[in-house]
Amino acid sequence: MTSSVPLAVVLVFGLAAPVGADGDVIARARAAESAQLRLLAHAPVVLHTNGRFGDGKTTHTFESFRRIEYRADRTVSNIFERGQVDGKPATEAELRKAMGIKEDPKDHDDVLTWALAPLTSRDMEVAAVGPAEPGGYALRCRVKRDALVSVVVLIVDTKTGRKRAAKIEMAGIKAKLADRLENVLVYADDGAPERFHSSFHFKLGWIERSAEISSERVAPLTAR
């Protein structure tokens, strides 16, 4: 089943939480994610991504398939399978270059990777924010090491603890100066990504960068 949570839920918060509720929600969410990771370990999840990147007057279109593998030890990997830039086959390095990304993914990890299992990650510090409508609860997952991502604001179901949606906040000077920056992930009922949207625009003097990226979950056979 596909999650029906609107993207706007990430930004809508309710009243203050009752005393003691914060710890209960975090514990429930951690348990729910751990259970989902065990089930997801049986088969990989494939994401199909389409997008465009603008560098001044130059625009590149790109497409890629990535395989997300959930392991029994609760670690997750986000693996590039194949891609295209401007309709031509491209390696991951060529695709990243066309998207204007200079950082090595081995050092900083892909942006989406940080939101795949934030509650069980050793690199995350989790804190409760408060209720989010409808029937959700916001958790702030702060990245503790140097990364492209600084925080994942996670919305979980208050009763079940299951992840609904996440807003991924970027780090770095470009993120601070960007006039448009959005990274929103919606989870499927099993805890894996269902769809992801990223939008970015940055202009400083003669330097201008922009990007629009959309990803959706597809059946593994479709990606082969």
N, C-alpha and C positions, 0 to 999 in steps of 0.2 A: 504494500500500500504506500502511496505517496503522502508525505506530510502536507497538511492543508494550512499550515501556519503562514500568514502573510509576512513578507519581509519587514513590514513596518513594526512588527511585534518587537523587534530588537531594540527599538528606540522608545517604546512606551512602557513606563513604569508606574506602579500603583503606590499604595500607602506603605508605611513602615511595617516591617515584619514583626510578629509577636516575639517576645523574648524566648530564646532557645530554639526558634524555628530555623535560624541560619545554619547551625551545625547539622540539624536533622536533614535539611534539604541537600546540603553538600554530601553528606554520607549516603543519602538515597541516590543521588546523581552518580556518585562514584561506583556504587554497587550496580546500578543500571548499566553504566558504560562497560564495566568489567564483564557483565553477563553478555552484553551485545558483542564484545570483542571475541569472546569464546565461540559464539555462533558464527561470526563473520570469518573466523579462521578457516572455515571449511572451503571457501572459494573466494577468489579475488573479485574486486569491484572495478569496473572499467568506466572511466570518464571520457567523454568526447567534448573537446573544446574548440570553439570557433571565436575568432576575434580580429581586431585590426589595431595597428599601432601607428600613430602619426608622429613623425619627426620633422617639425617645420612644415615644409610643403610636400614632403615625401610620406606616403602612406603604404604600409605593408599589411597584407592579409595573411592569416595563419590558421592552421588547423592541427590538432594533435589528439592522440589517444594515450591515456596514462592508465597504468594498472596499479591499483591500491591493494596491497597485501596486508592482511591482519594476521598476526602470528599468535600462537598459543601462549607465548611469554608476554603478551599484551603490547609488543612493539609493532609499529606500523611503518610501511615503506610506500613511497609514492614514486613509481617507476615509469619513465618515458618509454613508450613502445614504438611509436612512429609519428611523423608529422610532415607538414607542408608549409612552405612560405611562398606566397604569391603563386600558388598552384604547382610548385615544384617540390619534390621530396627533400626533406631537410633533417639534419641531425638535431639533437637537443641543443648543442652549442650554437648551431646556426639559427635555430628558432629563438633562443634566448637573445642572441645578438640582434635579430630583427625586431624583438620586443623592447630593445634598449636596456636589457638587464646585463649588468657587468659582473655582479656577484656570483661566486662559485656556489652552486647548490649544495655541494658537499660541506661548505663552511656555514651556510646560512639556512639551508632547507627551503623548499618551495613554500610560497605563502600559504597555500591551502593545507599543507602538511600539518601546520601548527593547530589546526582546528579539527583534525581527524580523531584524536583521542586526547584532548587537553586535560581531562580529569585524572588520567593515569600516567601522564607524562612526568618524568622526574625534573623536567626543565620548566615546569609551571608551578606558580604559587596561586592557589585558588582562594578567593574570598567572596562572601555573599554581598550582593548589592541590594536586593529587595524584590518584592513582587512585581511581576510584569503581566500585563493583560494580553489575552484572556487565560486565566488559570495557570500562568507560568511564573517562573522565578529567574532572576538574572544573577549570574555568577561572573566574577571578573577573574580571568585566568591570565596572570602576568608572566611573561617570558623572563626567566632569570638569567639567561646568557645572551651574548651579542647575537642579534638576529635581525632580519628584515622586518619582523613582526614584533610589536611591543606588548600588545594585549589582545586577548580574544574574549569578547563579551558574549557569554553563552546564555541562551535561554533554554531552561529545562522545564518539563512538566512538573508542577508542584507535587502531584500525587504519586506519579510513577518514577520521577527522576530522569526520564528519557530526554535526550537532547532534541530540541525543536529547530533552533536556528542559532546562528552566530554572526556577530559583526567582528571582522578582523581589522585591528588598528595597526597601521604601519609605523616603523621607526625611521629615524634619519631626517636630515635637513630638507630633502625634497618632499617628504611627507608633510612636514610642518608648513612648507611654503605652497603646497598644492592648493588650488582653488576648488578642485573637485577630487575627492578621494573616497571611494566606497568599495568595500569587499564584504559581501553578504553570502553566507552559506545556509541552505535549508537542508535539513537531514530527513532521510526516509525513516520509516518506523523501526527499521533494524539498526539505526544509528550510523549508517553509512551516508555519504553525501548523495543527495538527490539532485540538487542543482546549485550552481554557484554563479554569482555575477560580480564582475569587477569593473569599475569605471575610474578613470584617472585623467586629470588635466593639470599641467604645470607650465608656467610661463615666467621666465625671468630674463628681461632684456630681449636679446635676439634668440634665446633658447626657448623652444616650445615643444612639449611632449604631451601626447594624449593616448589613451587606450580604452577600448571597450571589449570586454571578454565575457563570454558565457559558456558555462560547462553544464553538461547533464549526464546523468548515469545511463549507461546503455548495457545491453546484454553482452557478455563476453564474446559470443560468436560474431556479433556485429563488428567488433574491433579487429578481427583476424583477417 
